[in-house]
Amino acid sequence: MKEKHANPGWNLDNSYARLPEIMYAKQNPTPVQAPAIAVLNDSLAAELGLDPAALTEEENIAIFAGNAIPAGGFPLAQAYAGHQFGHFNILGDGRAVLLGEQLTPEGTRVDIQLKGSGPTPFSRRGDGRAALGPMLREYIISEAMYGLGIPTTRSLAVVTTGEAIYRETKLPGAILTRVAGSHLRVGTFQYAAQRGSREDLQALADYAINRHYQHLAKVGSRYIRLLNEVIARQAKLIAKWQLVGFVHGVMNTDNMTISGETIDYGPCAFIDAYDPATVFSSIDAHGRYAYGNQPHIAVWNLARLAEALLPLVHEDEAEAVRLAEEALAAFSIQYQDHWLAGMRAKLGLADEEEQDAALIMDLLKWMQENDADYTNTFRALTLGQLGNSTVLSGADFDAWKQRWQGRLERQSLSRGEVAALMKSSNPAIIPRNHLVEDALNAAVQEGNDGVMNSLVQALKHPYAYTSEQEHYATLPEPSSCGYQTFCGT
């Protein structure tokens, strides 16, 4: 495997490789036949200190394909475990390789990972490859989440491999280059606690603190405070998901990050009609990861992190359990505070009244009973489209509207300030499931990436409320079949 020559700005290190060797396996990507750029995220490349034009040169495309390793790279597959639909498994990067961490011009450190880069020691008989459709899907949704202001991993590039992979059918292969604050997961700590020594677990915890919570580095109680910090970030993250109607679809513990970023966009989707029981994933037969269950699953996952950290939290097990339970109890309070503040903003409320929660819940109840579209209901409220029979109408809604307008009048914001607050809190557009499918079909089946590029461009500014976005706010045609998503593995 050759080392590239023309450097477009790679400035790589791999601090993860300095952890105990039990935490990873050295692993080169498996070269592919004929790599070609399908997507290059120019704006993200520039943020990382990379030259987008140079990245399209053949020797740099080879890096995205796993055919070459950039200077400073140290490719490895990370080891981790995970509760998958409640069942514990030893996992690891079965089709991904961490090249290293890019040190950006701003001095931040971000992971550069190739997803779909071939088998690893953790592949569990899988081929280690990925199909073009799911990789483009991750690019679309992760960029949409970034535009919505939600912490997320991002996609730097997608390359086609010139090779076919086989799932239910023959599919074009692809590799995604994923960028993350880190790929440390709850499952990483579960693995260290299950397979490693106390020293291994402590090394991992200290590493996580150094990567994401440096203010804790010299604190005596830093491990319980690490748990507190992760809980706080996850409470805020899940509230943001709920506020925009995002359904992750596979909230296993290996898909919950220590950094508080959204990771893994396999079976995810956004709700249309509001219903807390909404499930999209084809493998979530019992609704474990339904939209309304996400806050409960989050605290369940965090309890698994707490269990893994117990040996570090306190030398006395009973006291460690007490401290962990106290930390976990804060999740629901923090989540509710973030969610309620976000919902107030969506309704143009800048102050607090005790009855706000009832006002919000009554609107959601009306939406559920009337199969109202979640995003477009708030969009219509923002635009003042009230009384329109196709959007918001009926005696029950009119009664709710009077209560809401009375509530608005009791605060000091002007109409213009209310409108500005609502526009900044309610996206005019989201990556509608049918539009994402249209974009993927055009790109994969027809070789036409124009539909996808236009969609992604619109999703970069979801709060803009421009006339050009009207098309992306349209609802899908009624269907007797519910929308389903798949893992893509």
MARVOKOL-185663 format. One record per residue: x, y, z of N, C-alpha, C in turn. Coordinates in steps of 0.001 Angstrom, whole numbers, plus 500000, padded with zeros to 6 digits. Example, Ala and Ser with C-alpha at 12.3 -4.5 7.8 and 13.67 -1.06 7.14 Angstrom:
513190494310507800512300495500507800513200496700507800 512850497750507080513670498940507140512900500030507870 
end
This chain:
500848498810500000500000500000500000500886501243500000 500701502073499003501599503222498868501166504381499744 502132505223500095501827506448500825501698507574499822 500689508425500028500432509481499055501524510548499127 501585511354498085502651512357497981502119513778498115 501208514192497230500688515563497291499733515678498466 500133516421499493499322516525500709498344517683500581 497023517410500611496044518495500508495814519201501831 496576518839502847496415519465504158496203518480505284 496448517206505019496316516234506101497311516545507215 496813516515508443497644516772509618497214515769510684 497601514514510462497040513400511213497908512943512374 497205512523513410497791511836514550496797510719514882 497177509770515711496213508782516178496452508520517651 495854509381518465496044509246519905495351508000520444 494308507546519760493604506347520212494539505136520216 495502505126519293496449504018519204497377503959520406 497379504988521239498208504985522438497472504425523661 496225504031523464495493503328524505495994501887524608 495633501168525661496016499753525743495572498987524500 496392498078524048496154497391522779494875496558522772 494340496269523942493085495528523994491936496319523369 492116497639523229491038498507522772490946498611521257 491824497959520524491769498073519063492564496946518414 492395496862517108493217495960516300493803496763515150 495100496669514944495696497321513780495093496726512520 494675497571511613493969497062510443494042498041509280 494671497636508183494638498448506973493306498259506257 492814499294505580491652499107504721491985498121503600 490966497500503047491143496604501917491015497395500628 492034497416499777491970498216498541490799497802497648 490334498769496842489216498519495913489696498739494485 488872498313493532489295498279492134489387499644491468 488292500389491505488219501605490692487500502711491438 488159503327492410487472504350493210487195505622492417 486041506221492713485662507489492097484833508285493096 485013509586493081484271510455494002482792510485493628 481948510190494600480505510377494432480064511673495100 480641511973496257480331513196497008481605513684497672 481844514970497607482896515600498398482288516808499098 482387516833500402481819517901501215482840519037501303 482783519935500318483796520992500206483877521863501454 482727522256501988482734523170503135483338522501504362 483024521237504577483621520525505702485118520342505490 485527520041504266486954519899503974487701521172504356 487154522311503976487808523584504288487900523792505798 486836523430506535486859523562507987487966522712508610 488251521592507972489270520678508495490679521074508086 490786522137507305492101522562506834492563521814505611 491623521243504852491947520484503650491568521270502402 492317521066501334492072521730500058491095520887499242 489839521344499057488852520526498343489291520153496936 489943521069496245490374520771494875491405519651494854 492352519695495779493391518657495823492808517300496200 491733517304496982491130516035497405490510515267496250 490259515937495136489672515250493978490731514636493069 492022514851493385493085514249492596493169512754492881 493650512023491918493618510560491984494273510016493242 495435510563493607496137510000494763495407510274496076 494577511323496100493813511614497309492478510875497334 491900510632496176490726509756496115491107508372496636 492345507972496370492823506671496838492768506568498363 492929507681499061492851507671500527491419507410500966 490462508112500340489057507898500679488621506463500379 489289505815499454488940504446499077489664503402499919 490640503822500708491430502868501473492574502262500684 492854502804499483493960502291498669495297502910499037 495273503957499845496498504615500298496240505182501685 497305505335502454497209505873503811497878507240503839 497208508279504325497837509602504379498964509639505395 499889510537505181501006510704506115500464510952507516 501017510245508490500575510390509873499445509459510251 498862508772509265497770507858509556498251506585510220 497425506036511065497707504768511735496383504014511771 496059503279510724494721502682510629494497501571511655 493328501609512259492958500596513238491446500452513289 491011499314513776489590499063514034489378499110515537 488436499912515961488192500067517391487380498896517934 487709498504519156486942497465519852485887498128520722 484704497576520741483659498026521660482614496932521779 481739497102522750480629496180522947479340496953522734 478221496343523052476964497068522917475766496223523276 474787496870523875473477496253524029472681496554522770 472421495535521973471666495675520735470255495164520989 469299496107520958467911495789521305467840495073522657 468697495536523587468678495028524951469562493842525206 470188493282524177471020492087524330472500492455524186 473298492033525153474709492411525173475517491578524187 476371492277523420477260491599522468478621492277522465 479658491487522223480980492043521953481023492369520472 481355493611520144481254494079518756482615494551518248 482703495835517911483903496397517310483621496850515901 484554497609515330484403498110513971484477496951512988 483338496484512536483323495346511633483467495717510180 483292496995509859483476497427508475483989498867508417 484760499235509418485284500600509475486708500602509996 487463501578509554488845501760509993489058503219510348 489587503459511528489965504805511944491358505105511420 491458506052510495492773506419509956493586507200510972 492920508019511752493590508869512718492737510077513008 493362511094513592492652512315513961493284513501513241 492447514239512536492908515447511871493007516577512885 494156517205512934494340518396513774494028519605512914 492932520271513220492429521339512358493179522640512604 493025523618511705493685524915511910493278525587513215 492067525267513718491608525861514982492149525115516197 492865524023515951493462523276517049492591522175517602 491458521899516961490618520796517408491109519487516803 490682518394517405491090517059516995489826516291516631 489735515816515382488541515095514949488941513794514265 488155512746514523488406511444513920488131511455512425 488954510746511680488725510485510254488592508970510101 487396508526509794487110507095509732486581506710508350 487034505592507834486505505035506594485476503969506947 484261504114506447483170503185506721482862502397505449 482966501072505533482786500231504353484111499851503726 485178499924504546486543499782504025487077498357504069 486206497372504291486649495986504254486588495314505604 486792493988505638486670493226506883487769493551507887 487432493344509148488361493537510263488232492318511178 489054492230512202488890491109513148487540491109513868 486778492210513765485488492308514442484307492108513493 484551491641512283483504491606511256482436490542511487 482723489544512278481734488498512574481152487909511280 482023487512510395481684486858509121481050487817508101 481043489104508373480551490067507400481605490386506357 481185491013505260482137491333504191482850492659504408 482431493419505417483108494674505726482843495794504746 481905495594503850481653496577502807480333497305503025 480114498354502246478893499152502331478383499439500927 477080499645500826476455499962499544476348501468499374 476277501900498144476244503332497837475036504018498462 473857503419498349472641504062498854472720504439500320 473027503500501222473125503847502641474212504864502960 475309504864502213476365505841502476475926507247502048 475226507333500919474686508636500510473601509087501483 472847508151501994471818508481502982472446509100504227 473545508511504696474223509078505864474721510483505572 475227510699504371475672512039503984474512513028504037 473383512681503445472230513590503404471741513911504815 471505512869505613470896513091506927471871513769507883 473133513397507843474082514029508763474253515507508438 474243515857507152474320517281506794473047518016507179 471901517330507075470645517938507519470673518201509020 471167517246509779471253517421511227472194518568511581 473288518669510858474219519779511087473529521115510808 472763521175509715472029522393509394470993522745510446 470420521734511074469420521950512122470054522369513446 471371522360513520472053522745514750472123521640515781 472097520383515321472122519233516215473504518590516158 474165518375517298475495517759517278475477516431516523 476423516264515619476397515097514748477773514785514186 477987513514513897479091513166513021478758513706511635 479773513861510784479520514395509444480225513542508399 479875513776507156480411512992506040481303513885505193 482577513524505122483519514298504321483458513888502852 483301512597502602483300512125501222482611510770501147 482091510490499959481633509148499605482289508805498283 482929507643498221483498507182496957482840505872496561 482617505713495267482226504404494759483490503577494583 483331502260494672484504501383494689484763500678493366 483772500713492467483899499942491240483652498468491450 483178498115492641482917496724492975481469496565493430 480919495414493194479557495115493640479596494453495005 478556494719495802478374493975497040477003493315496981 476802492341497827475575491557497743474849491589499090 473634492092499052472738492031500195471531491199499738 470327491804499709469220491070499094469409490986497583 470082492022497040470372492070495611471810492534495408 472233492582494173473549493114493834473488494638493865 474451495248494583474437496697494786475818497287494511 475871498568494098477176499212493929477822499496495277 479094499189495402479809499400496653480261500837496823 480454501240498073480896502603498368481580502635499725 482364503672499951483017503911501235482740505353501638 482350505532502891482093506869503417483227507286504342 483664508523504228484636509073505167483872509875506202 483863509356507430483088509985508502484003510785509419 483526511952509810484254512859510699483481512957512016 484194512817513124483539512875514428484467513489515453 483876514104516492484692514561517612485506513407518164 484880512245518235485560510966518458484525509880518203 484987508640518152484091507501518026483992506735519346 484280507408520453484101506800521770482617506641522052 482219505467522486480813505142522676480583504604524089 479329504562524495479010503845525723479545502422525616 479384501827524443479860500464524229481365500305524345 482118501382524099483574501325524279483904501075525743 483181501755526625483394501567528066482885500207528523 481792499745527922481312498412528257482356497353527902 483003497535526768484036496586526338485214496596527311 485673497802527675486813497901528586486482497285529942 485253497502530411484855496951531703484723495435531643 484302494902530500484058493470530350485341492708530047 486188493262529184487345492528528685488686493015529246 488708494203529793489977494776530232490135494769531748 491264495285532182491547495435533607491029496783534091 491105496995535389490727498316535912491633499385535328 492903499048535131493844500019534559493460500369533113 492998499377532350492549499634530984491344500576530990 490399500299531890489203501134531993489578502559532384 490506502697533321490921504026533753491634504762532626 492450504062531859493132504696530732492117505214529715 491077504436529462490037504872528528489295506084529074 488940506062530355488223507193530952489069508458530920 490352508322531243491239509486531195491369510006529764 491392509095528809491466509495527403490205510269527000 489031509776527411487779510457527087487746511856527702 488230511955528925488282513271529584489202514199528818 490354513708528405491308514544527666490753514978526317 489971514104525668489409514445524362488243515422524461 487393515241525480486124515957525477485823516789526725 486491516532527823486140517216529077487413517581529835 488265518348529200489585518606529770489531519335531105 488430520033531363488314520750532637488223519777533825 488012518499533553487932517505534626489264516819534901 490275517103534104491510516311534125492154516234535507 492096517314536268492784517332537560491813517327538739 490576516942538460489560516898539508489575515523540169 489539515478541495489613514209542202488444513287541907 487270513855541765486069513050541497485748513022540011 486791512947539183486586513181537760485752512099537064 485708510889537588484993509834536862483484509931537052 483030510280538243481593510517538401481205511802537679 482118512748537644481821513983536913481838513748535401 482662512813534944482600512417533535481210511869533213 480701510990534072479354510458533872478332511587533856 478445512522534778477523513662534811477562514460533514 478766514665532992478919515462531768478294514742530570 478519513440530459477937512690529341476419512697529443 475898512518530642474450512567530850473893513909530411 474560514988530789474085516328530435474066516528528920 475113516076528245475149516247526789474088515401526105 473883514206526601472879513345525976471462513857526237 471213514404527401469897514983527687469583516114526712 470570516936526448470390518047525513470233517544524084 471027516524523720470969515982522367469613515342522082 469138514485522987467876513787522742466728514780522692 466772515822523502465742516859523427465725517500522040 466896517752521489466962518328520142466367517374519104 466635516068519250466023515091518342464505515187518397 463977515182519629462526515176519789461894516444519231 462583517555519378462026518835518950461874518941517441 462666518189516677462539518230515218461906516969514652 461515516026515521460855514816515047461785513777514467 463016513724514949463999512773514444463894511445515181 463878510351514428463857509009514996465159508318514610 465994508032515589467290507424515300467143506011514747 466312505225515371466004503914514831466799502760515385 468015503036515880468827501928516396469713502443517545 469033502792518649469711503397519794470373502345520684 471174501486520074471978500543520845473067501304521592 473632500703522630474637501438523402475903501713522606 476150500937521549477312501232520714477040502402519769 475801502905519757475470504073518937475170505307519785 475666505314521011475570506504521866476982506966522179 477300508186521762478669508679521893478921509352523234 480174509326523641480610510024524852480662511526524602 480873511921523358480970513340523005479622514037522937 478529513270522837477211513878522677476847514157521240 477502513469520294477176513607518883476221512501518443 475369512812517474474551511785516846475443510946515938 475320509629516038476137508743515217475285507604514677 475611507160513486474981506029512800473606506402512256 473570506627510945472338507039510283471761505918509412 471766504699509942471216503573509197469718503669509016 468929503207510004467473503194509836466775504442510367 467441505568510401466835506794510924465835507388509933 464970508265510430464009508986509589463370510075510439 462594510937509794461863511992510482460363511693510416 459665511956511512458234511699511512457514512694510602 456456512223509967455520513103509267454374513382510242 453307512600510206452223512764511167452739512485512574 452341513323513521452840513181514890452231511960515555 453095511071516008452674509891516747453878509377517521 453829509420518859454982508971519650455363507514519397 454435506708518886454721505285518647455390505032517309 455737506085516587456310505926515257457614505140515291 457671504112514451458867503296514257459092503170512759 460322503344512323460654503179510911461503501936510645 462350501564511598463312500495511366462622499160511132 463048498469510096462460497177509746462725496111510800 463745496312511641464092495286512626463596495632514029 462921496766514191462416497156515509460963496699515636 460781495393515748459437494806515696458566495217516882 459166495517518018458387495805519216458424497284519618 458981498132518781458968499566519058459882500003520181 460923499233520443461861499623521507462412501019521266 462729501327520010463348502611519693462379503561518997 461104503470519322460100504378518767460418505820519160 459869506737518396460113508169518628459882508554520090 458750508179520653458434508576522017459249507862523077 459912506767522717460716506012523677462153506506523782 462570507384522887463988507733522810464549508307524120 463838509194524824464389509662526107464563508535527119 463633507577527151463721506465528101464889505541527746 465076505297526464466196504455526038467523505145526326 467554506446526173468787507180526442469241506972527882 468329507098528832468729506935530234469054505470530529 468400504543529828468762503122529971470190502894529501 470529503462528355471901503342527839472908503961528798 472557505119529340473474505804530246473670505009531541 472660504246531918472822503373533085473866502299532811 473961501869531564474992500888531196476386501533531277 476482502804530904477752503515531058478108503628532529 477117503954533341477356504074534782477863502757535358 477257501644534949477706500335535425479167500080535073 479534500451533848480918500234533415481898501067534231 481484502261534631482376503188535330482440502953536838 481582502114537367481503501951538825482851501704539498 483738500867538959485012500647539653485850501914539801 485613502902538945486380504145539014485683505216539844 484377505096539984483590506143540649483910506211542137 484005505053542776484332505021544209484811503626544566 485747503553545496486291502240545874485265501402546621 484310502067547272483232501355547941482085501178546952 481725499934546644480742499668545592479385500293545896 478949500198547141477651500762547504477633502276547289 478723502924547641478791504375547438478870504706545955 479585503884545189479651504095543737478267503990543121 477491503001543541476134502833543023475272504029543399 475397504489544629474605505649545065474914506884544216 476189507128543989476587508291543191476105508162541745 476192506957541198475744506739539821474241506930539692 473491506407540653472029506557540613471631508024540742 472351508753541561472097510183541712472356510915540392 473421510539539705473737511163538417472667510833537377 472237509582537344471249509166536352469898509834536585 469572510088537838468294510736538153468212512130537560 469360512746537295469368514102536744468980514133535276 469095512993534577468811512993533144467401513477532843 466415512904533486465025513237533168464731514703533421 465285515239534497465076516659534799465723517528533725 466973517203533363467676518003532358466999517879530996 466635516648530622465954516459529345464659517264529298 463849517168530346462568517871530359462775519381530273 463783519891530960464075521333530902464437521758529482 465303520986528816465700521318527445464507521214526490 463739520148526633462594519936525742461545521025525929 461239521359527180460222522364527454460675523737526969 461945524059527168462463525335526674462384525379525148 462717524259524496462641524208523042461224524317522529 460281523670523195458886523755522780458328525154523007 458710525780524095458286527180524301458763528047523139 460021527873522761460556528677521656459811528385520361 459441527126520131458697526780518922457332527482518881 456800527799520054455527528518520125455714530014520344 456952530501520288457200531934520412457162532450521832 457379531577522799457313531965524210458720532136524765 459003533327525235460344533628525727460434533603527242 459290533578527925459308533470529377458586532192529780 458391531994531061457822530739531543456560530990532347 455571530149532114454379530093532961454117528637533300 453511528404534453453327527037534936452476526200533984 451495526832533320450579526078532468451107525862531049 452357526243530794452913526065529440452952524589529041 453311523722529970453403522296529640452057521765529161 450976522180529820449642521730529409449290522281528033 449662523515527751449407524114526437450113523312525346 451353522948525602452142522190524629451558520792524438 451269520120525538450762518748525440449400518700524758 448591519706524958447288519735524295447437519913522792 448426520689522369448678520821520931449139519487520354 450054518826521042450531517534520560449404516504520522 448522516550521507447373515635521517446485515902520306 446234517177520017445424517525518844446097517034517565 447405517222517477448143516774516303448015515267516115 448148514515517205448067513055517102446658512617516698 445650513218517288444269512830516991443866513180515564 444521514169514981444157514629513641445192514258512580 446134513374512924447181512967511987447882514171511367 448099515197512181448724516426511675450219516231511519 450747516779510461452182516702510224452917517529511272 453930516930511895454623517587513003455332518861512547 456180518733511555456963519888511109456068520966510515 455135520576509671454307521568508982453290522229509891 452924521586510998452053522255511966452778523450512568 454004523236513017454769524342513594455145525363512518 455364524900511311455641525819510204454440526726509959 453242526152509972452029526946509763451809527938510898 452064527512512142451959528439513267452947529595513104 454140529273512667455176530295512484454773531312511419 454178530809510346453789531673509224452410532299509407 451730531965510505450410532529510746449328531953509863 449530530726509395448543530080508526447511529369509387 446673530150510066445681529619510987444305529651510353 443519528627510644442179528577510077442127528008508684 443268527655508131443312527040506803442907525582506946 441850525184506239441300523843506419442301522749506087 443308523063505277444289522045504904445437521957505895 445478522902506837446596522899507780446094522844509219 445542523918509722445129524004511115443710524538511194 442784523728511629441401524181511731440622523242512635 439367523563512856438496522748513695438257523396515037 437155523016515676436769523638516944437818523423518027 438347522204518101439357521923519131440610522757518914 441014522871517639442200523685517385441922525151517667 440751525647517289440421527061517531440462527383519021 439968526455519846440007526671521290441452526717521778 442285525810521244443704525830521635444361527123521164 444027527566519953444637528774519393444338529991520266 443135530089520777442790531222521638443635531213522908 443837530042523481444690529940524668446117530360524337 446624529896523204447997530219522789448159531720522556 447220532315521848447329533740521554447200534582522821 446375534117523745446300534805525033447618534715525781 448256533561525669449559533376526324450604534292525699 450592534426524378451539535315523703451360536762524165 450126537149524389449847538539524775450321538846526186 450527537829526998450963538052528380452474538198528511 453200538087527409454646538289527478455009539602526795 456240540028526966456641541364526525457167541409525098 457295540275524409457835540283523050456854540912522073 457402541644521118456578542174520035456234541070519052 455289541337518145454941540346517132456151539971516290 456960540962515962458154540689515169459140539817515902 459282540043517199460202539232518000459684537803518150 458368537666518293457774536324518363458023535580517059 457791536259515943457992535627514637459444535207514451 460373536062514864461798535736514719462174534531515582 461640534483516811461933533361517694461387532060517110 460185532105516577459584530900516013460308530449514749 460707531402513916461437531022512699462777530384513025 463409530824514080464711530263514445464579528942515194 463355528561515554463128527353516340462376526270515593 461705526643514502460913525696513724461468525597512309 462091524480511948462607524359510582461475524401509565 461708525150508508460735525175507414460757523856506664 461911523215506650462051521937505943462891520983506765 462652519711506547463450518617507096463740517667505939 464608516703506119464817515724505041463646514744504982 462588515175504304461387514346504180461755512979503627 461169511962504202461553510600503851461369510308502367 460259510773501795460020510487500374460985511254499482 461403512444499928462352513223499128463761512624499217 464108512106500386465391511421500522465422510200499607 464340509444499590464278508268498723464374508661497253 463694509734496869463783510203495486465226510549495122 465908511228496041467292511632495785468200510415495667 468004509431496540468840508232496501468573507406495253 467308507295494879466987506543493661467613507186492438 467547508514492370468127509212491219469641509008491185 470285509095492348471744508978492399472214507555492134 471556506584492748472026505201492669471547504510491400 470267504685491077469697503962489938469960504650488605 469974506004488621470083506748487374471423507451487197 472251507450488223473521508160488139473353509663488113 472226510161488607471916511589488607472002512104490038 473085512817490359473232513326491719472675514728491891 472075515283490847471528516638490927470400516757491933 469525515757491986468403515787492931468936515811494365 469917514959494649470509514912495985471227516217496322 471995516742495388472744517967495658471811519135495957 470703519219495216469737520295495459469087520145496822 468762518904497178468158518653498490469123519032499610 470359518594499512471337518889500555471562520394500672 471615521081499558471802522529499589470661523212500324 469431522763500067468275523349500754468328523058502248 468775521860502602468806521446504006469903522131504812 470825522784504141471868523523504856471296524730505588 470121525206505148469523526415505738468053526158506050 467769525257506974466379524846507202465498525918507829 466107526953508389465323528005509041465189529252508165 465527529124506896465549530299506017464159530738505580 463222529836505432461859530153505009461842530891503674 462568530369502691462579530972501360461537530300500477 461143530988499424460157530437498490460711529200497791 462041529146497621462654527997496956462503526714497775 462208526852499068462089525685499927460692525066499918 459735525732499272458351525256499304458236523800498859 458967523456497819458894522087497290459267521064498347 460226521416499197460728520461500176459836520355501409 458784521173501477457832521094502585456599520275502218 456530519794500984455362519031500551455341517657501207 454132517197501500453964515904502154453895514796501111 454232513581501512454138512463500569452683512133500272 452460511449499171451119510972498849450696509932499881 449393509892500216448927508880501176449274507475500692 449652506620501633450032505262501281449494504298502321 449107503130501879448635502108502807449791501402503494 450986501612502998452177500977503559453013502014504303 453376501707505548454210502631506301455627502662505762 456282503803505922457659503962505468458569503108506342 459472502342505707460412501505506432461840501848506058 462725501742507035464146501951506797464905500689507179 466148500611506690466948499408506864468357499798507289 469043498879507958470370499181508503471424499382507432 471314498709506318472302498869505262473573498077505487 473573497161506451474764496353506701474693495055505905 
end
